[in-house]
């Protein structure tokens, strides 16, 4: 099995069951002695990261604000899909599908089928396409990205600091630092002010009479 050519395939999964399908692929491959068709080590260990075995549910960590508080959430980059590196075809020309592996994938709970190709002959994605997606997966030691809830030109209200209750217009957004530069009117003159995301809030327009 080690000489078989492995390629990247996109599996369609039931939304919300991507991680379950990922765990089942790894666990059942070990039980059935099929790890050689994948990049899955035969022996499991505590704390292992399944994405490292090229059975990938692409996610990223995002910092978002809710009720004025920042929280870190994990967001799926491609809901409903699992990316898998495996030897699905029995020869280099891919004329004959590996029926054992085909049936194995079809029986994984939560998996609907393959994305691309036909129902009987799935088509892999290129290594370049896979690498482009994998490069977007949040690294374990990377600072979480901040979810941007504001837009340049939007009017916001300051909720903290010396300019509390002032309204201002968003001029610049820096997702990496989590800061905004807004223009605030002070004594009739416009002044730039740099604030954290959590120090401002979106102004909601209410219907007349409310």
GROMACS elastic network, one bead per residue, 0.5 to 0.9 nm:
[ bonds ]
;  ai    aj funct       b0    kb
    1     4     6  0.54348   500
    1     5     6  0.88659   500
    1    34     6  0.89813   500
    1    36     6  0.55115   500
    1    37     6  0.62595   500
    1    87     6  0.83279   500
    2     5     6  0.82375   500
    2    36     6  0.61214   500
    2    37     6  0.76021   500
    3     6     6  0.89434   500
    4    36     6  0.89226   500
    4    37     6  0.77225   500
    4    86     6  0.89428   500
    4    87     6  0.59731   500
    4    88     6  0.88749   500
    4    89     6  0.81839   500
    4    90     6  0.71936   500
    4    91     6  0.73459   500
    4    92     6  0.78534   500
    5    86     6  0.78877   500
    5    87     6  0.55405   500
    5    88     6  0.83821   500
    5    89     6  0.78846   500
    5    90     6  0.84205   500
    5    91     6  0.77947   500
    5    92     6  0.67237   500
    6    37     6  0.75681   500
    6    38     6  0.74467   500
    6    39     6  0.88409   500
    6    85     6  0.60544   500
    6    88     6  0.72270   500
    6    89     6  0.84340   500
    7    84     6  0.80895   500
    7    85     6  0.52805   500
    7    86     6  0.55194   500
    7    87     6  0.62303   500
    7    88     6  0.77164   500
    7   124     6  0.62289   500
    7   125     6  0.75817   500
    7   126     6  0.78472   500
    7   127     6  0.76176   500
    8    54     6  0.88241   500
    8    83     6  0.68670   500
    8    84     6  0.56055   500
    8    86     6  0.65383   500
    8    87     6  0.87541   500
    8   124     6  0.54198   500
    8   125     6  0.56551   500
    8   126     6  0.69599   500
    8   127     6  0.69203   500
    8   130     6  0.67805   500
    9    82     6  0.83821   500
    9    83     6  0.59008   500
    9    84     6  0.53403   500
    9    85     6  0.63491   500
    9    86     6  0.75449   500
    9    88     6  0.88802   500
    9   114     6  0.73244   500
    9   115     6  0.75577   500
    9   116     6  0.84249   500
    9   122     6  0.79872   500
    9   123     6  0.72114   500
    9   125     6  0.59972   500
    9   126     6  0.89465   500
    9   130     6  0.87796   500
   10    81     6  0.64895   500
   10    82     6  0.58344   500
   10    84     6  0.63659   500
   10    85     6  0.89447   500
   10   113     6  0.88278   500
   10   114     6  0.60161   500
   10   115     6  0.54414   500
   10   116     6  0.77202   500
   10   123     6  0.89300   500
   10   124     6  0.73874   500
   10   125     6  0.75487   500
   11    80     6  0.83890   500
   11    81     6  0.55600   500
   11    82     6  0.50907   500
   11    83     6  0.62402   500
   11    84     6  0.73111   500
   11   105     6  0.89344   500
   11   111     6  0.69047   500
   11   112     6  0.74698   500
   11   113     6  0.58204   500
   11   115     6  0.58316   500
   12    15     6  0.88887   500
   12    18     6  0.86820   500
   12    80     6  0.58428   500
   12    82     6  0.65631   500
   12    83     6  0.89938   500
   12   110     6  0.86097   500
   12   111     6  0.59511   500
   12   112     6  0.53751   500
   12   113     6  0.53510   500
   12   114     6  0.56803   500
   12   115     6  0.61669   500
   13    16     6  0.82315   500
   13    17     6  0.65728   500
   13    18     6  0.58340   500
   13    21     6  0.73605   500
   13    79     6  0.84890   500
   13    81     6  0.54103   500
   13    82     6  0.68989   500
   13   109     6  0.88360   500
   13   110     6  0.54530   500
   13   112     6  0.53730   500
   13   113     6  0.73810   500
   13   114     6  0.89721   500
   14    17     6  0.54222   500
   14    18     6  0.67855   500
   14    21     6  0.88720   500
   14    79     6  0.88451   500
   14    80     6  0.57084   500
   14    81     6  0.81499   500
   14   110     6  0.53616   500
   14   111     6  0.64741   500
   14   112     6  0.68225   500
   15    18     6  0.66376   500
   15    79     6  0.62551   500
   15    81     6  0.81017   500
   15   110     6  0.85231   500
   16    19     6  0.77113   500
   16    20     6  0.84116   500
   16    79     6  0.76711   500
   16    80     6  0.71942   500
   16   110     6  0.89952   500
   17    20     6  0.51226   500
   17    21     6  0.61356   500
   17    22     6  0.85643   500
   17    80     6  0.77640   500
   17   109     6  0.85655   500
   17   110     6  0.58204   500
   17   111     6  0.83843   500
   18    21     6  0.52349   500
   18    22     6  0.62011   500
   18    23     6  0.87706   500
   18    57     6  0.65797   500
   18    79     6  0.77178   500
   18    80     6  0.63432   500
   18    81     6  0.66008   500
   18    82     6  0.64034   500
   18   110     6  0.72477   500
   18   111     6  0.82047   500
   19    23     6  0.61667   500
   19    24     6  0.85519   500
   19    56     6  0.88214   500
   19    57     6  0.66317   500
   19    82     6  0.83936   500
   20    23     6  0.51791   500
   20    24     6  0.61964   500
   20    25     6  0.86960   500
   20   109     6  0.78455   500
   20   110     6  0.72860   500
   21    24     6  0.50318   500
   21    25     6  0.61516   500
   21    26     6  0.87403   500
   21    82     6  0.80768   500
   21   108     6  0.65149   500
   21   109     6  0.60907   500
   21   110     6  0.55711   500
   21   111     6  0.64838   500
   22    25     6  0.53063   500
   22    26     6  0.65261   500
   22    27     6  0.87163   500
   22    50     6  0.74848   500
   22    51     6  0.86385   500
   22    55     6  0.63424   500
   22    56     6  0.71886   500
   22    57     6  0.72091   500
   22    82     6  0.71804   500
   23    26     6  0.53454   500
   23    27     6  0.60501   500
   23    28     6  0.84143   500
   23    50     6  0.74335   500
   23    55     6  0.88510   500
   24    27     6  0.50598   500
   24    28     6  0.56766   500
   24    29     6  0.80428   500
   24   108     6  0.65305   500
   24   109     6  0.73449   500
   25    28     6  0.54427   500
   25    29     6  0.58776   500
   25    30     6  0.85851   500
   25    55     6  0.78802   500
   25   104     6  0.86453   500
   25   105     6  0.76238   500
   25   108     6  0.66560   500
   26    29     6  0.52819   500
   26    30     6  0.64017   500
   26    31     6  0.88142   500
   26    35     6  0.79476   500
   26    38     6  0.89982   500
   26    40     6  0.67587   500
   26    41     6  0.89462   500
   26    50     6  0.76208   500
   26    53     6  0.83919   500
   26    55     6  0.77374   500
   27    30     6  0.53262   500
   27    31     6  0.63331   500
   27    32     6  0.87352   500
   27    44     6  0.87879   500
   28    32     6  0.58983   500
   28    33     6  0.82409   500
   28    34     6  0.81442   500
   28    35     6  0.89854   500
   28   104     6  0.86363   500
   28   108     6  0.83970   500
   29    32     6  0.52202   500
   29    33     6  0.58645   500
   29    35     6  0.52564   500
   29    36     6  0.86994   500
   29    37     6  0.86072   500
   29    38     6  0.83420   500
   29    40     6  0.78924   500
   29    42     6  0.83585   500
   29   104     6  0.84571   500
   30    33     6  0.51863   500
   30    34     6  0.62714   500
   30    35     6  0.58307   500
   30    40     6  0.79632   500
   30    41     6  0.80146   500
   30    42     6  0.56542   500
   30    43     6  0.75590   500
   30    44     6  0.85369   500
   31    34     6  0.77850   500
   31    35     6  0.89138   500
   31    42     6  0.88869   500
   32    35     6  0.81306   500
   33    36     6  0.77637   500
   33    42     6  0.77682   500
   34    37     6  0.57738   500
   34    38     6  0.74836   500
   34    40     6  0.87644   500
   34    42     6  0.86626   500
   34   101     6  0.81226   500
   35    38     6  0.52886   500
   35    39     6  0.67113   500
   35    40     6  0.51533   500
   35    41     6  0.64742   500
   35    42     6  0.60696   500
   36    39     6  0.67785   500
   36    40     6  0.71800   500
   36    41     6  0.82660   500
   36    42     6  0.84230   500
   36    86     6  0.86312   500
   36    87     6  0.85771   500
   37    40     6  0.82588   500
   37    85     6  0.86343   500
   37    86     6  0.54570   500
   37    87     6  0.52211   500
   37    88     6  0.75998   500
   37   101     6  0.77200   500
   38    41     6  0.86216   500
   38    53     6  0.78803   500
   38    54     6  0.77802   500
   38    55     6  0.83127   500
   38    84     6  0.79862   500
   38    85     6  0.60949   500
   38    87     6  0.67226   500
   39    52     6  0.87130   500
   39    53     6  0.53078   500
   39    54     6  0.62159   500
   39    55     6  0.81082   500
   39    85     6  0.69713   500
   39    86     6  0.72195   500
   40    43     6  0.86260   500
   40    50     6  0.86085   500
   40    52     6  0.86530   500
   40    53     6  0.51207   500
   40    54     6  0.76497   500
   40    55     6  0.82374   500
   41    44     6  0.69708   500
   41    53     6  0.75607   500
   44    48     6  0.73280   500
   45    48     6  0.58435   500
   48    51     6  0.89529   500
   48    52     6  0.80842   500
   49    52     6  0.55967   500
   49    53     6  0.76094   500
   50    53     6  0.54390   500
   50    54     6  0.74052   500
   50    55     6  0.63953   500
   50    56     6  0.70440   500
   50    57     6  0.87664   500
   51    54     6  0.54614   500
   51    55     6  0.54067   500
   51    57     6  0.68008   500
   51    58     6  0.81489   500
   52    55     6  0.73603   500
   52    56     6  0.76771   500
   53    56     6  0.76386   500
   53    84     6  0.88014   500
   53    85     6  0.84914   500
   54    83     6  0.73684   500
   54    84     6  0.57423   500
   54    85     6  0.55797   500
   54    86     6  0.85610   500
   55    82     6  0.69906   500
   55    83     6  0.58527   500
   55    85     6  0.66201   500
   55    86     6  0.89460   500
   56    59     6  0.88600   500
   56    81     6  0.89250   500
   56    82     6  0.56939   500
   56    84     6  0.62259   500
   56    85     6  0.87723   500
   56   134     6  0.84181   500
   57    76     6  0.74048   500
   57    77     6  0.82770   500
   57    78     6  0.78540   500
   57    79     6  0.85893   500
   57    81     6  0.70326   500
   57    82     6  0.50851   500
   57    83     6  0.64730   500
   57    84     6  0.89840   500
   57   137     6  0.88487   500
   58    75     6  0.86954   500
   58    76     6  0.59666   500
   58    77     6  0.55041   500
   58    78     6  0.64452   500
   58    79     6  0.85381   500
   58    81     6  0.83952   500
   58    82     6  0.75225   500
   58    83     6  0.78047   500
   58   133     6  0.77034   500
   58   134     6  0.71073   500
   58   136     6  0.78957   500
   58   137     6  0.55243   500
   58   138     6  0.81922   500
   59    74     6  0.65021   500
   59    75     6  0.54527   500
   59    77     6  0.51411   500
   59    78     6  0.77250   500
   59   136     6  0.82513   500
   59   137     6  0.55700   500
   59   138     6  0.64447   500
   60    73     6  0.84582   500
   60    74     6  0.57262   500
   60    75     6  0.54818   500
   60    76     6  0.65285   500
   60    77     6  0.68152   500
   60   136     6  0.77092   500
   60   137     6  0.56500   500
   60   139     6  0.80856   500
   60   144     6  0.76491   500
   60   145     6  0.79992   500
   61    72     6  0.65981   500
   61    73     6  0.57189   500
   61    75     6  0.61986   500
   61    76     6  0.88827   500
   61   137     6  0.89513   500
   61   138     6  0.63902   500
   61   142     6  0.88540   500
   61   143     6  0.82067   500
   61   145     6  0.63535   500
   61   146     6  0.85854   500
   62    71     6  0.82712   500
   62    72     6  0.56583   500
   62    73     6  0.53857   500
   62    74     6  0.61825   500
   62    75     6  0.68637   500
   62   144     6  0.51848   500
   62   146     6  0.54090   500
   62   147     6  0.59408   500
   63    70     6  0.63792   500
   63    71     6  0.55390   500
   63    73     6  0.63151   500
   63    74     6  0.88011   500
   63   144     6  0.60331   500
   63   145     6  0.58881   500
   63   147     6  0.57865   500
   64    69     6  0.81413   500
   64    70     6  0.55521   500
   64    71     6  0.56145   500
   64    72     6  0.64867   500
   64    73     6  0.74277   500
   64   145     6  0.87427   500
   64   146     6  0.60644   500
   64   147     6  0.51913   500
   64   148     6  0.77815   500
   64   149     6  0.83418   500
   65    68     6  0.59002   500
   65    69     6  0.53056   500
   65    71     6  0.63588   500
   65    72     6  0.89216   500
   65   146     6  0.88491   500
   65   147     6  0.79784   500
   65   149     6  0.84719   500
   65   197     6  0.78190   500
   65   198     6  0.66589   500
   66    69     6  0.53103   500
   66    70     6  0.64673   500
   66    71     6  0.75294   500
   66   198     6  0.88278   500
   67    70     6  0.84637   500
   67   198     6  0.89734   500
   68   197     6  0.89179   500
   68   198     6  0.55255   500
   68   199     6  0.77420   500
   68   200     6  0.85825   500
   68   201     6  0.82998   500
   69   198     6  0.68536   500
   70   198     6  0.73778   500
   72   144     6  0.73955   500
   72   146     6  0.88495   500
   73   144     6  0.88848   500
   75    79     6  0.88137   500
   76    79     6  0.55469   500
   76    80     6  0.88256   500
   77   133     6  0.88914   500
   77   136     6  0.83508   500
   77   137     6  0.78764   500
   78    81     6  0.58936   500
   78    82     6  0.81670   500
   79    82     6  0.86104   500
   81   111     6  0.89133   500
   81   115     6  0.86604   500
   82   111     6  0.88613   500
   83   130     6  0.80955   500
   86    89     6  0.88947   500
   87    90     6  0.73625   500
   87    98     6  0.80208   500
   87   101     6  0.82524   500
   88    94     6  0.84332   500
   88    97     6  0.62383   500
   88    98     6  0.55686   500
   88    99     6  0.83815   500
   88   101     6  0.64105   500
   88   102     6  0.69544   500
   88   122     6  0.87985   500
   89    92     6  0.74399   500
   89    93     6  0.83034   500
   89    94     6  0.51454   500
   89    95     6  0.73810   500
   89    96     6  0.59511   500
   89    98     6  0.50670   500
   89    99     6  0.85860   500
   89   101     6  0.87865   500
   90    93     6  0.85613   500
   90    94     6  0.65807   500
   90    95     6  0.77972   500
   90    96     6  0.57551   500
   90    97     6  0.57014   500
   90    98     6  0.51991   500
   90    99     6  0.88207   500
   91    94     6  0.52558   500
   91    95     6  0.68158   500
   91    96     6  0.66938   500
   91    97     6  0.81390   500
   91    98     6  0.88274   500
   92    95     6  0.79856   500
   93    96     6  0.81452   500
   94    97     6  0.67277   500
   96    99     6  0.85504   500
   96   121     6  0.89977   500
   97   100     6  0.88148   500
   97   101     6  0.84663   500
   97   102     6  0.74065   500
   97   120     6  0.85914   500
   97   121     6  0.73976   500
   98   101     6  0.55407   500
   98   102     6  0.60612   500
   98   103     6  0.87010   500
   99   103     6  0.59906   500
   99   104     6  0.83277   500
  100   103     6  0.54107   500
  100   104     6  0.61629   500
  100   105     6  0.88572   500
  101   105     6  0.62358   500
  101   106     6  0.85988   500
  102   105     6  0.54125   500
  102   106     6  0.63189   500
  102   107     6  0.88501   500
  103   106     6  0.50272   500
  103   107     6  0.62571   500
  103   108     6  0.89314   500
  104   107     6  0.54234   500
  104   108     6  0.67328   500
  105   108     6  0.54160   500
  105   109     6  0.89906   500
  105   111     6  0.74706   500
  105   113     6  0.79893   500
  106   109     6  0.83060   500
  106   111     6  0.67784   500
  106   112     6  0.73733   500
  106   113     6  0.66416   500
  107   110     6  0.87704   500
  107   111     6  0.76294   500
  108   111     6  0.57295   500
  108   112     6  0.87438   500
  109   112     6  0.85250   500
  111   114     6  0.85198   500
  113   119     6  0.79858   500
  114   117     6  0.79984   500
  114   118     6  0.84457   500
  114   119     6  0.75565   500
  114   122     6  0.61945   500
  114   123     6  0.82892   500
  115   118     6  0.85375   500
  115   122     6  0.71786   500
  115   123     6  0.77240   500
  115   124     6  0.86192   500
  116   119     6  0.86019   500
  116   121     6  0.88060   500
  116   122     6  0.58143   500
  116   123     6  0.52353   500
  116   124     6  0.72340   500
  116   125     6  0.82139   500
  117   120     6  0.81253   500
  117   121     6  0.59196   500
  117   124     6  0.79008   500
  118   122     6  0.54367   500
  118   123     6  0.74795   500
  119   122     6  0.65342   500
  125   128     6  0.82064   500
  125   129     6  0.63085   500
  125   130     6  0.67998   500
  126   129     6  0.51642   500
  126   130     6  0.63292   500
  126   131     6  0.85810   500
  127   130     6  0.50661   500
  127   131     6  0.60019   500
  127   132     6  0.85339   500
  128   131     6  0.50495   500
  128   132     6  0.61131   500
  128   133     6  0.87235   500
  129   132     6  0.51689   500
  129   133     6  0.64679   500
  129   134     6  0.86958   500
  130   133     6  0.52624   500
  130   134     6  0.60744   500
  130   135     6  0.85274   500
  131   135     6  0.59304   500
  131   136     6  0.87054   500
  132   135     6  0.53290   500
  132   136     6  0.68815   500
  133   136     6  0.53921   500
  133   137     6  0.69886   500
  134   137     6  0.52279   500
  134   138     6  0.87093   500
  135   138     6  0.79574   500
  135   139     6  0.87172   500
  136   139     6  0.85585   500
  138   141     6  0.83181   500
  138   142     6  0.66113   500
  138   143     6  0.86497   500
  138   144     6  0.78545   500
  138   145     6  0.89580   500
  139   142     6  0.52292   500
  139   143     6  0.85459   500
  140   143     6  0.86307   500
  141   144     6  0.89728   500
  142   145     6  0.86684   500
  143   176     6  0.87425   500
  144   176     6  0.88372   500
  145   175     6  0.69927   500
  145   176     6  0.66900   500
  145   178     6  0.86830   500
  146   175     6  0.55695   500
  146   176     6  0.68823   500
  146   177     6  0.81707   500
  146   178     6  0.62530   500
  147   175     6  0.73695   500
  147   178     6  0.87173   500
  148   151     6  0.78957   500
  148   173     6  0.82041   500
  148   174     6  0.89566   500
  148   175     6  0.66845   500
  148   178     6  0.84255   500
  148   197     6  0.84684   500
  149   197     6  0.86059   500
  149   202     6  0.84333   500
  150   153     6  0.89621   500
  150   154     6  0.69411   500
  150   156     6  0.85995   500
  150   170     6  0.78122   500
  150   173     6  0.80161   500
  150   180     6  0.89345   500
  150   197     6  0.87666   500
  150   201     6  0.88377   500
  150   202     6  0.74660   500
  151   154     6  0.55394   500
  151   155     6  0.89051   500
  151   170     6  0.68702   500
  151   171     6  0.85674   500
  151   172     6  0.85474   500
  151   173     6  0.77329   500
  152   155     6  0.87753   500
  152   169     6  0.77271   500
  152   170     6  0.50031   500
  152   171     6  0.53614   500
  152   172     6  0.61827   500
  152   173     6  0.71186   500
  153   169     6  0.57382   500
  153   170     6  0.51573   500
  153   171     6  0.61534   500
  153   172     6  0.87380   500
  154   168     6  0.83418   500
  154   169     6  0.55833   500
  154   170     6  0.54508   500
  154   171     6  0.83182   500
  154   202     6  0.81226   500
  154   203     6  0.88021   500
  155   167     6  0.67895   500
  155   168     6  0.55607   500
  155   170     6  0.63420   500
  155   182     6  0.87368   500
  155   202     6  0.70893   500
  155   203     6  0.66584   500
  156   166     6  0.85353   500
  156   167     6  0.56463   500
  156   168     6  0.54742   500
  156   169     6  0.62260   500
  156   170     6  0.71769   500
  156   182     6  0.84264   500
  156   200     6  0.63267   500
  156   201     6  0.56220   500
  156   203     6  0.53935   500
  157   164     6  0.77763   500
  157   165     6  0.59922   500
  157   166     6  0.57887   500
  157   168     6  0.63074   500
  157   169     6  0.87935   500
  157   199     6  0.86172   500
  157   200     6  0.54890   500
  157   201     6  0.54063   500
  157   202     6  0.65000   500
  157   203     6  0.63316   500
  158   161     6  0.77949   500
  158   163     6  0.63251   500
  158   165     6  0.52174   500
  158   166     6  0.54694   500
  158   167     6  0.61977   500
  158   168     6  0.74927   500
  158   195     6  0.86329   500
  158   199     6  0.59208   500
  158   201     6  0.65556   500
  159   163     6  0.79296   500
  159   165     6  0.58639   500
  159   166     6  0.81047   500
  159   198     6  0.81114   500
  159   199     6  0.52596   500
  159   200     6  0.52224   500
  159   201     6  0.68218   500
  160   163     6  0.70190   500
  160   165     6  0.78915   500
  160   198     6  0.83252   500
  160   199     6  0.50733   500
  160   200     6  0.72315   500
  161   164     6  0.54172   500
  161   195     6  0.88201   500
  161   199     6  0.74952   500
  163   166     6  0.55847   500
  163   167     6  0.86481   500
  163   184     6  0.84390   500
  163   193     6  0.88498   500
  164   167     6  0.86070   500
  164   199     6  0.84946   500
  164   200     6  0.87248   500
  166   184     6  0.70370   500
  166   185     6  0.80439   500
  166   186     6  0.89167   500
  167   183     6  0.85598   500
  167   184     6  0.63942   500
  167   185     6  0.78108   500
  167   203     6  0.87775   500
  168   182     6  0.56536   500
  168   183     6  0.51467   500
  168   185     6  0.71210   500
  168   193     6  0.88639   500
  169   181     6  0.84831   500
  169   182     6  0.51489   500
  169   183     6  0.51266   500
  169   184     6  0.68539   500
  170   173     6  0.75682   500
  170   180     6  0.68884   500
  170   181     6  0.61102   500
  170   183     6  0.65240   500
  171   180     6  0.75501   500
  171   181     6  0.55695   500
  171   182     6  0.52249   500
  171   183     6  0.66630   500
  171   192     6  0.84601   500
  172   179     6  0.85282   500
  172   180     6  0.57455   500
  172   182     6  0.69648   500
  173   178     6  0.78495   500
  173   179     6  0.63603   500
  173   181     6  0.65525   500
  173   182     6  0.89475   500
  174   177     6  0.57367   500
  174   178     6  0.58097   500
  174   179     6  0.53851   500
  174   180     6  0.61986   500
  174   181     6  0.83974   500
  175   179     6  0.68457   500
  175   180     6  0.85018   500
  176   179     6  0.80466   500
  177   180     6  0.88962   500
  177   196     6  0.83827   500
  178   195     6  0.85912   500
  178   196     6  0.59000   500
  178   197     6  0.58123   500
  178   198     6  0.87406   500
  179   194     6  0.66612   500
  179   195     6  0.54767   500
  179   197     6  0.55791   500
  179   198     6  0.88685   500
  180   193     6  0.81188   500
  180   194     6  0.56024   500
  180   195     6  0.53583   500
  180   196     6  0.61868   500
  180   197     6  0.64444   500
  180   200     6  0.89503   500
  181   192     6  0.64414   500
  181   193     6  0.55019   500
  181   195     6  0.63909   500
  181   196     6  0.88588   500
  182   191     6  0.82141   500
  182   192     6  0.56562   500
  182   193     6  0.53332   500
  182   194     6  0.63993   500
  182   195     6  0.77304   500
  183   190     6  0.60555   500
  183   191     6  0.54227   500
  183   193     6  0.61660   500
  183   194     6  0.88534   500
  184   189     6  0.80889   500
  184   190     6  0.55134   500
  184   191     6  0.52634   500
  184   192     6  0.62843   500
  184   193     6  0.68586   500
  185   188     6  0.57176   500
  185   189     6  0.52535   500
  185   191     6  0.61626   500
  185   192     6  0.88628   500
  186   189     6  0.51787   500
  186   190     6  0.61580   500
  186   191     6  0.67285   500
  187   190     6  0.83646   500
  195   198     6  0.81447   500
  195   199     6  0.62174   500
  195   200     6  0.76176   500
  196   199     6  0.53646   500
  196   200     6  0.74733   500
  197   200     6  0.60170   500
  197   201     6  0.81079   500
  198   201     6  0.73777   500
  206   209     6  0.82732   500
  206   210     6  0.63148   500
  207   210     6  0.57531   500
